[in-house]
Amino acid sequence: MPNKPSTKPPDAPRLVPGLWFRRNPSRNEHFVARGAVLLFDGDLREVISYDPGAEADLLEEFSDIGALAASGDGVQYAICRFAEKYGPLGYFHFHEQPVAGEPIGWTEAHARGVHAALRLRALLDGGQDRETRKYLDTIWDGPRFGECGRTRPLKFWSAYRDANAVPQLALQVICHLVSPNIEGLRWALSESSGSPRLEMRYGALLEFIYWQVAQRVAREGRVKICRNCGNVFLTENVRAEFCLPLPGATFSRCRSAFNNRMHHKRAKKDLRK
């Protein structure tokens, strides 16, 4: 059991614009107390900075927490592992009073919102209006979603709520989930190596994650639902149908499992003839 961290968190380190911070890998022990992931022990010497934009799996791993939230299995463990790898989401950025950790429920609500936005985009791209309507019914005025430093149920007035305009309603829901969480982003022009550079500045990793969501859902064919496992995955290949291969692999495990299942299904059908 790691030593209990101080209840008084340190000030956030001064960062180069565009960078975030996490604990040194040798000191990345996090645990849950009073319903929050405790992230710091007050020693800023153990904090290192990194570029979230260079982390290819950041968005998908956070979305996966939202998928787990639907079943309730392993959410707390997944949140701790995410915090170890990427650092805090920035709960302190949305609150004037000092905070010692990030509430599990708050993190889960935001992960649920990210996952919902990506899944809806994938369903829309697939033209699956019936499945989209079913999914909207499961999230409407039910589970809580994140809006900056607070959580709330998904419920707002919409002219499409009781109509058959499923795509329009789904897009409104996506905007409702994402827009409030990127309003705090700022753009600035800075000098870099003798040239001007336009850079985005954010006060919380959470804002950067939602910006990635906004970029994905604004373009068609960049979010998919795997034909084998049903999970959401991100890709630049508009023809992709299965989860991407694991690092170091050349073939998707989901594609292999799907092909094997179809092969056995055809074999059984041939035996019946």
N, C-alpha and C positions, 0 to 999 in steps of 0.2 A: 504494500500500500504506500503510495507516494506521500510525502509530507503535505499537510494541508496548507494551501497557499494563504497569503494574507487576504483579509476581507477588503482591504483598501487597495484597489488596482493602481498600477502606475499610470502616469500620463502616456498617451500614445507617442511613440517615437517620432521625431521629425523625419519625414520621408521625402525622397526624390519624387516629384510628380509622376504618377503612373505606376508607382510601386506600392506594395502592401507588405505586411510583416507577419511572421510566424515564429514559433519557438525554435530554438536550435534543435536539430534532430536528436541530439543526445539528451535533451531535456523535454521531450514532447509528451510527458505524462499528463493526461487530463482525466478528470473524473467528475462525477455528478454529485452535487450536494444541494439540498433544498430545491430540487427541480431545475438546476442550472448547470451548464458545463462551465467549470471553473478553469480559466485559461492562463492566468498569470500568477507568479509567485512574488512579483515586485522587483525582480532582478532584470533590468533592461539589457544587461550584458548577454543575456541568453536569447535576445531577440535578433533575428536576421531579416533582411528585406529581400523581396523577390518580385518578379513581374508576373501578375496573374494572366496577362495576355499571352504569355508563353506556355501556360499550362493547358495542354490540349484537352484534358479530361475534366477540367474544373466544372463546367456547366453540366455535363452528363452525370457526373458523380453527385452533384447537388440535386439534380432531378431524380436520381435513383432513391434518394432519401424520401422524396415526396411519394414515390411509388410504394415504398415500404410503409409509409404512413397510412396508406389505404388498408393494409392488412394488420398493421400494428406490431409486426414482428421485427425485432432487431433495430428499431429506429434509434433508440438511445445509443447503442453501440456504433451505428453508422455515423451518427452526429459527432461522437467523440473522435472517431477515426478521421472524419473530414476536418475537424478542428486541428488535429495533430498535423495533417498534411498541408492545410491551407491557412491556418490561423483563424482568428475571430472573424465573424461576419460584420462586426461593427455596431453591435447593439448600443455601445456607449455613445456613438455618434448621434443617436436620435434622442438622447436623454441628457439633461443638464446636470442631474445628480450623478455622482460616481456610482459605478456598478462593478460588482466583483465577478460577474460571469454573464453568460448568455442563456436565457430561459429555454429549456427544451421545447416547450410548447410554441414559443415564438419562432424558433428555428424550424420546427416541424411545419408550422403554418406557412412560412415562406417557401420551404421546399415543396410543399403541396401546391402552392400557387405556380411555381416555376414548372412543375411537372404538368399541371393542368393546362397551362398555356401552350406548352410544347405538344402535348397529346392532342389538343383541339386543332392545332395547326396541321398535324399529321393526318387527322381524320378528315379535315377539310380538303387537303391536297389529294386524298384518296377518293373524294366524292362520296364518302360514307355518311350521308345525311341521317340515316336511321340510327347508326351507331353514335353519331354526334349528339343526336337528341337524347339517347339513352344516357350518355355520359353527362350531358348538361343536367339531366334530372337528378343524377347522383350527387352533384356538387352544389346545386342551387339551394341556398338557404339551409345548408347542412353543416359540413365541416368548416372550420375557420381558416382564413387565408391571411397572409401578412400584408400590411400596409405600413411601410417604414418601421417605426418603433412599436406598432400595436398590431393587434389581430382583429379580424371581423369576419362575419359570415358573408358569403357572396349573395347579395340581394340588392338590386337597384331597379329603378323603373326603366322599362324598355318597351318600345312599341312592338317589338318582335316576340315578346315573352309568350304570348298566347296565340301567335300566328304560326304559319308553317315556314317562315323564312329562317330556316335553321342556320345557314351559313352566316347571315347577317348577325343573328344573335350570338353565334359562336365568336365572331370577330369582335363584337362589343364586349363579350366576357374577357377575351384575351387582352383587349385594351384596358379594361377595368382592373385586371390583375397586374398589368405591367406598368402602365403609365405613372401611377402615383409614386412608384419606387425608382423612377429615373428622373423625376423633376428636380432633384437636387444636384444632378450632374452639371459640371461647368466646363466650358471650353476656354482655352487660353492660347495665345500665340507666344512662343518663347524662342530664344536663340539657341541653336545647337550647332557647334563646329562651324560657325560663321554663316549658318543658314537658318531661316525662319522655320519653325516647326509648330504645327497645330496639334495640341495635345488635350486629352480629356482628363479632368481632375475629379476625383470622387473622395468622399469622406468615409466610405464604408465599402468593404468588399462586396456586400450585398448589392449595392448600387451597380457595381461593375457586372455582377452576375445577371442582373435584370437587363442591363444594356446588351449583354450577349444574347439574352432571350429576344429582345426587341429586334436585333439584327437578324436572328434566325427566322422569326415569324413574319418579318416583313418581306421575305423572299420565299417563293414556292419551291417545294421539292428539297428543302434542306433538313426537314424533320420527318422521320419515318417511323412506322410501327412494324416491328419484325413479324414476318409471316409465320415464324415458328413459335417464339416465346411470347409475343404480344407486347414486349417492352418497347419503349420509345428509344430511338437512337438517332444520333446526329451524323450527317454525311454531306459531302459536297457532290456526291454522285446521285443524280436525280433518278437513276434506274435501280439503285440499291433496294433490296427487298429483305435483307437479313442483317442481324447485328454484325458489326465489323469484327474481323479476326482479332484475337488477343495479341498483345505485343509479342513479337517474335514469330507469330504464326502467319501462314500464307493463306489459310482457308478458314472461313467462318464456321464455328462449331454449330451455330444454329442452321446454317445452310446444309451442313452434313447431316444433322439430325432430321431435318425436313426431308431431304432426299432419301434417307434410309426409311423413314416412315412411309413415304410415297411408294418406295420399292416394295416394301412388305405388303402394302395395301393392294398394289397391282398383282403381286404374287398370289395373295389370297383370292383375288377375283378370278385369276386364271384357273385356280384349282377348282373353283365352283362350276366352271364350264364343262 
